[in-house]
């Protein structure tokens, strides 16, 4: 699988799927996206891209310890900040996104690329309007 690499100031690297790898995973799972986009006007801005703020957050938390912390990432998309939190010792992680296929073809794959134990992760599909109603969040 083709990967991109986020290189942090600490020297740590975070691996994540290329757009082409994600598209191939979606196609192999028979998930069709209109024009290969996951946007929903006025509802969802897309979890199949790397948002600049996600990179900024990774640079900011690069050297922070997450020992014993439980992490919640809303609108996780690729999940890069949570991957870094896991690498920095987080006890458990809950990752939420609007679409199942983002979690399956993007988030979980990225966790695996970085050697994160998925048993300490929960992946939740929901929108923010009903997210807090879910048990465990």
Steps between C-alpha positions, in 0.01 A plus 500: 500500500634842406550736791576861578726595789451786746845585639490670839764721664573225753607274215192283541316402184128434457398291201167549326327376188527680170181619333549230236529226765179618664319511166621147417381374840158657444474353151605154624228525765254601227439842650432755228541868567359760266807657338708330773393749765345442839359851544141564601400861450446681833535168688844348453822653373691181425708237676695382198746788504766619741390827653772757574377538858562127553864548402526812717365307799753221442786752497364654822458172694811330358693493828205478742449191714155340486581232763174392662282729290179397322484685169188600304545633146184635338497513121816292499540434127853363468541503879853642499479683838360186664774287346755734654316491834511118488872505419546738794334262747121554490314222683196498275374684196151568365487624143179636347422574139183556299558212256576132564710479189730780622563302818555174310697618197694783661512520881547132591749447218710792626501358852622168361770673292635646826486176698224618735317224688139534379370331817551827689301692236129552446384619160159669502287601200257780583429864436562760766127558555461157662857414596460569872199268516723201424610287790869519575562851369 
